Amino acid sequence: MTNTVRLHSKGIHLGYKRNLRNQQCGQSRLLIDGIKDRIARMPSSTCVSE
């Protein structure tokens, strides 16, 4: 792990990591919204497991 950090200048590495994290958050948020939307359309009697 430390070797890869040394290869990058720290700013670029951190920016890259942050960008990845933001992408993942965006994707999961979209996914969650989609699931909520689907749940909203479902009859309330159905059990929803996470």
C-alpha positions in Angstrom: 0.0 0.0 0.0 2.7 2.5 1.0 4.6 1.8 -2.3 1.7 2.9 -4.4 1.2 6.1 -2.3 4.9 7.0 -2.8 4.5 6.6 -6.6 1.8 9.3 -6.7 2.2 12.8 -5.5 0.0 12.9 -2.5 -2.5 15.4 -3.9 -3.2 13.5 -7.0 -3.5 10.3 -5.1 -6.0 11.8 -2.6 -7.9 13.5 -5.4 -8.2 10.1 -7.2 -9.3 8.3 -4.1 -11.9 11.1 -3.3 -13.2 10.9 -6.9 -13.6 7.1 -6.6 -15.5 7.5 -3.3 -17.8 10.2 -4.8 -18.5 7.9 -7.8 -19.4 5.1 -5.5 -21.6 7.3 -3.3 -23.4 8.6 -6.4 -24.0 5.1 -7.7 -25.3 3.8 -4.4 -27.5 6.8 -4.0 -29.0 6.2 -7.4 -29.5 2.5 -6.5 -31.2 3.4 -3.1 -33.5 5.9 -4.9 -34.4 3.3 -7.4 -35.1 0.8 -4.6 -37.2 3.3 -2.7 -39.1 4.1 -5.9 -39.8 0.4 -6.4 -40.9 -0.1 -2.8 -43.2 2.9 -3.1 -45.0 1.2 -6.0 -45.2 -2.1 -4.2 -48.3 -3.0 -2.1 -47.4 -2.1 1.5 -48.2 -5.7 2.7 -45.0 -7.1 1.1 -42.0 -7.4 3.4 -38.9 -5.5 2.4 -35.6 -6.9 3.5 -32.4 -4.8 3.0 
